[in-house]
Amino acid sequence: MGIEPTLSAWKAEVLPLNYARIQSTIEKAFISIKKYKYSS
């Protein structure tokens, strides 16, 4: 193993960031749908 992190260490770092990004995107979509639904 060189300087690069192992694959499992890389996954442990990156996956939670991806899940947080996906969750916040979904929440924003729901909020904008609610605003649109109740404004019309």
N, CA, C and O atoms as CSV, one atom per row, in Angstrom:
chain,resi,resn,atom,element,x,y,z
A,1,MET,N,N,0.859,-1.193,0.000
A,1,MET,CA,C,0.000,0.000,0.000
A,1,MET,C,C,0.892,1.240,0.000
A,1,MET,O,O,1.810,1.370,0.810
A,2,GLY,N,N,0.597,2.138,-0.926
A,2,GLY,CA,C,1.361,3.382,-1.004
A,2,GLY,C,C,0.706,4.465,-0.170
A,2,GLY,O,O,0.170,4.207,0.908
A,3,ILE,N,N,0.759,5.678,-0.689
A,3,ILE,CA,C,0.178,6.827,0.007
A,3,ILE,C,C,-1.346,6.820,-0.094
A,3,ILE,O,O,-2.030,7.325,0.796
A,4,GLU,N,N,-1.883,6.245,-1.184
A,4,GLU,CA,C,-3.329,6.245,-1.397
A,4,GLU,C,C,-4.039,5.470,-0.285
A,4,GLU,O,O,-3.517,4.466,0.199
A,5,PRO,N,N,-5.213,5.925,0.117
A,5,PRO,CA,C,-5.978,5.154,1.108
A,5,PRO,C,C,-6.495,3.857,0.496
A,5,PRO,O,O,-6.647,3.752,-0.721
A,6,THR,N,N,-6.761,2.885,1.337
A,6,THR,CA,C,-7.322,1.639,0.829
A,6,THR,C,C,-8.722,1.896,0.304
A,6,THR,O,O,-9.336,2.912,0.631
A,7,LEU,N,N,-9.230,0.980,-0.510
A,7,LEU,CA,C,-10.557,1.139,-1.098
A,7,LEU,C,C,-11.625,1.235,-0.017
A,7,LEU,O,O,-12.532,2.062,-0.107
A,8,SER,N,N,-11.520,0.389,1.004
A,8,SER,CA,C,-12.538,0.416,2.060
A,8,SER,C,C,-12.504,1.738,2.832
A,8,SER,O,O,-13.553,2.258,3.214
A,9,ALA,N,N,-11.322,2.277,3.060
A,9,ALA,CA,C,-11.222,3.567,3.741
A,9,ALA,C,C,-11.817,4.671,2.878
A,9,ALA,O,O,-12.490,5.571,3.380
A,10,TRP,N,N,-11.562,4.593,1.581
A,10,TRP,CA,C,-12.109,5.598,0.656
A,10,TRP,C,C,-13.623,5.521,0.634
A,10,TRP,O,O,-14.292,6.553,0.671
A,11,LYS,N,N,-14.183,4.304,0.575
A,11,LYS,CA,C,-15.638,4.135,0.575
A,11,LYS,C,C,-16.242,4.662,1.870
A,11,LYS,O,O,-17.289,5.308,1.844
A,12,ALA,N,N,-15.605,4.400,2.987
A,12,ALA,CA,C,-16.118,4.846,4.284
A,12,ALA,C,C,-16.193,6.368,4.339
A,12,ALA,O,O,-17.077,6.918,4.996
A,13,GLU,N,N,-15.282,7.049,3.661
A,13,GLU,CA,C,-15.290,8.514,3.636
A,13,GLU,C,C,-16.309,9.062,2.646
A,13,GLU,O,O,-17.024,10.014,2.961
A,14,VAL,N,N,-16.384,8.482,1.467
A,14,VAL,CA,C,-17.150,9.071,0.364
A,14,VAL,C,C,-18.633,8.734,0.428
A,14,VAL,O,O,-19.466,9.596,0.149
A,15,LEU,N,N,-18.983,7.507,0.787
A,15,LEU,CA,C,-20.393,7.117,0.761
A,15,LEU,C,C,-21.283,7.984,1.648
A,15,LEU,O,O,-22.342,8.411,1.187
A,16,PRO,N,N,-20.912,8.262,2.884
A,16,PRO,CA,C,-21.783,9.137,3.698
A,16,PRO,C,C,-21.986,10.516,3.074
A,16,PRO,O,O,-23.070,11.088,3.187
A,17,LEU,N,N,-20.961,11.055,2.419
A,17,LEU,CA,C,-21.110,12.353,1.756
A,17,LEU,C,C,-22.125,12.261,0.627
A,17,LEU,O,O,-22.949,13.159,0.456
A,18,ASN,N,N,-22.068,11.181,-0.145
A,18,ASN,CA,C,-23.018,11.005,-1.238
A,18,ASN,C,C,-24.439,10.860,-0.713
A,18,ASN,O,O,-25.368,11.445,-1.270
A,19,TYR,N,N,-24.619,10.087,0.352
A,19,TYR,CA,C,-25.954,9.913,0.916
A,19,TYR,C,C,-26.496,11.238,1.444
A,19,TYR,O,O,-27.676,11.536,1.260
A,20,ALA,N,N,-25.661,12.030,2.090
A,20,ALA,CA,C,-26.100,13.327,2.609
A,20,ALA,C,C,-26.507,14.243,1.462
A,20,ALA,O,O,-27.493,14.973,1.565
A,21,ARG,N,N,-25.752,14.207,0.375
A,21,ARG,CA,C,-26.063,15.054,-0.788
A,21,ARG,C,C,-27.381,14.622,-1.422
A,21,ARG,O,O,-28.204,15.466,-1.778
A,22,ILE,N,N,-27.586,13.318,-1.566
A,22,ILE,CA,C,-28.825,12.797,-2.150
A,22,ILE,C,C,-30.018,13.166,-1.275
A,22,ILE,O,O,-31.057,13.590,-1.779
A,23,GLN,N,N,-29.864,13.004,0.041
A,23,GLN,CA,C,-30.968,13.299,0.950
A,23,GLN,C,C,-31.338,14.775,0.879
A,23,GLN,O,O,-32.520,15.116,0.843
A,24,SER,N,N,-30.346,15.646,0.860
A,24,SER,CA,C,-30.666,17.077,0.815
A,24,SER,C,C,-31.315,17.442,-0.520
A,24,SER,O,O,-32.181,18.317,-0.557
A,25,THR,N,N,-30.923,16.802,-1.603
A,25,THR,CA,C,-31.541,17.053,-2.913
A,25,THR,C,C,-33.003,16.621,-2.904
A,25,THR,O,O,-33.867,17.333,-3.418
A,26,ILE,N,N,-33.276,15.472,-2.329
A,26,ILE,CA,C,-34.657,14.974,-2.244
A,26,ILE,C,C,-35.507,15.911,-1.381
A,26,ILE,O,O,-36.641,16.230,-1.738
A,27,GLU,N,N,-34.962,16.344,-0.263
A,27,GLU,CA,C,-35.706,17.257,0.614
A,27,GLU,C,C,-36.024,18.567,-0.105
A,27,GLU,O,O,-37.134,19.086,0.011
A,28,LYS,N,N,-35.065,19.096,-0.839
A,28,LYS,CA,C,-35.306,20.341,-1.589
A,28,LYS,C,C,-36.402,20.140,-2.625
A,28,LYS,O,O,-37.237,21.022,-2.825
A,29,ALA,N,N,-36.402,18.995,-3.279
A,29,ALA,CA,C,-37.433,18.707,-4.279
A,29,ALA,C,C,-38.809,18.660,-3.631
A,29,ALA,O,O,-39.765,19.224,-4.163
A,30,PHE,N,N,-38.918,17.990,-2.481
A,30,PHE,CA,C,-40.211,17.916,-1.800
A,30,PHE,C,C,-40.686,19.291,-1.349
A,30,PHE,O,O,-41.872,19.605,-1.451
A,31,ILE,N,N,-39.775,20.102,-0.856
A,31,ILE,CA,C,-40.147,21.444,-0.404
A,31,ILE,C,C,-40.666,22.272,-1.582
A,31,ILE,O,O,-41.674,22.968,-1.456
A,32,SER,N,N,-39.985,22.198,-2.719
A,32,SER,CA,C,-40.439,22.984,-3.865
A,32,SER,C,C,-41.766,22.459,-4.411
A,32,SER,O,O,-42.580,23.244,-4.898
A,33,ILE,N,N,-41.997,21.156,-4.341
A,33,ILE,CA,C,-43.285,20.593,-4.774
A,33,ILE,C,C,-44.403,21.088,-3.857
A,33,ILE,O,O,-45.478,21.465,-4.324
A,34,LYS,N,N,-44.142,21.084,-2.556
A,34,LYS,CA,C,-45.161,21.564,-1.598
A,34,LYS,C,C,-45.494,23.037,-1.862
A,34,LYS,O,O,-46.661,23.426,-1.888
A,35,LYS,N,N,-44.450,23.844,-2.057
A,35,LYS,CA,C,-44.688,25.270,-2.318
A,35,LYS,C,C,-45.527,25.453,-3.576
A,35,LYS,O,O,-46.456,26.260,-3.593
A,36,TYR,N,N,-45.209,24.718,-4.609
A,36,TYR,CA,C,-45.940,24.832,-5.875
A,36,TYR,C,C,-47.394,24.367,-5.701
A,36,TYR,O,O,-48.324,24.991,-6.211
A,37,LYS,N,N,-47.562,23.272,-4.978
A,37,LYS,CA,C,-48.878,22.679,-4.794
A,37,LYS,C,C,-49.822,23.635,-4.033
A,37,LYS,O,O,-50.994,23.781,-4.380
A,38,TYR,N,N,-49.279,24.275,-2.994
A,38,TYR,CA,C,-50.132,25.125,-2.160
A,38,TYR,C,C,-50.244,26.552,-2.677
A,38,TYR,O,O,-51.103,27.308,-2.220
A,39,SER,N,N,-49.387,26.933,-3.626
A,39,SER,CA,C,-49.467,28.303,-4.137
A,39,SER,C,C,-50.498,28.443,-5.249
A,39,SER,O,O,-50.933,29.556,-5.547
A,40,SER,N,N,-50.896,27.332,-5.868
A,40,SER,CA,C,-51.845,27.447,-6.978
A,40,SER,C,C,-53.286,27.204,-6.558
A,40,SER,O,O,-54.191,27.268,-7.391
